[in-house]
Amino acid sequence: MTISLYDASVPVYTQMLGALDKVLGKAEAWAEARKIDGKVLAQARLFPDMLPLVSQVRIACDAARAGTARLAGIDFPKYEDNEQTLAELRQRIAGTLAFIEQVPRESIAGQEQRDITIPLRERKLEMKGQAFLLHWSLPNFFFHVTTAYDILRHNGLEVGKADFLGHA
Amino acid sequence: MTISLYDASVPVYTQMLGALDKVLGKAEAWAEARKIDGKVLAQARLFPDMLPLVSQVRIACDAARAGTARLAGIDFPKYEDNEQTLAELRQRIAGTLAFIEQVPRESIAGQEQRDITIPLRERKLEMKGQAFLLHWSLPNFFFHVTTAYDILRHNGLEVGKADFLGHA
């Protein structure tokens, strides 16, 4: 037995984005009850030179979308990055889930050796599909999903590990 | 082509724990230069009911150690959880890396259908090896690695995404 590249990618992104959506839903209700402006919460950061919640959620979505598309060798639409509210961030997650869930399993399974190029600011990274997923895409994805959660916890939202994992 | 369960587990834990060790090394040097007591930094939290840095690093190690051992079907030593300093946390990471790196590839590869039982406080979770790794162990592992990093960033340590990924 071995693992399909598909199973190691899309279902993991799906689990964590679904969980993040529910956490943001709890944040919306909590902010409303506490009369906290959701737009203020969306701009919360852990440190002045770290990205705010709104960016953490956007980039988590981008990591899942770009990861899925690169593994499948297909183009992916660029988002406008204009979300300001928690509701808009949840819409971005919904759009991301809709995109990654319609990519056929067969277009990712077996692509472990696909050449993938990641454009960075000053250089390009070249790696094979398997290394891209395990050592680049998933670590980046989990970083932003976790940091979004950590920002909300730091601001007092009452959620726990089960929420993070999507088991709540 | 498919992915080996080994490649999806041990090398991922190794990458991220190696990166976390280097980040903690930078934190040690920084704390010393700023005359910050490393034991105080080790007790830093993002919120009063979240676990401190020392626990985040301990649990990240445990997730890697228990994940590797469970996939391989072997016992794993229980740690004493008595680390107080950043140097002691780095020793725990070193011990964890030594443990997971001596587990033979052959004892994990092919174990996707192994029955794995996770004892929780009030119940047991039963799952197969592949689901355990992708939907339980890695999400938990990345949560604690990221939160350790986020605590240090929140306290002012100057590190970036390349440090988190181990590319610095």
Interface residues (C-beta under 8 A of the other chain):
Chain A: M1 T2 I3 S4 L5 D7 A8 P11 V12 Q15 M16 L46 F47 M50 A109 G110 Q111 E112 Q113 Q130 L134 H135 W136 L138 P139 N140 F142 F143 T146 T147 Y149 D150 R153 H154 G156 K161 F164 L165
Chain B: M1 T2 I3 S4 L5 D7 A8 P11 V12 Q15 M16 L46 F47 M50 A109 G110 Q111 E112 Q113 Q130 L134 H135 W136 L138 P139 N140 F142 F143 T146 T147 Y149 D150 R153 H154 G156 K161 F164 L165
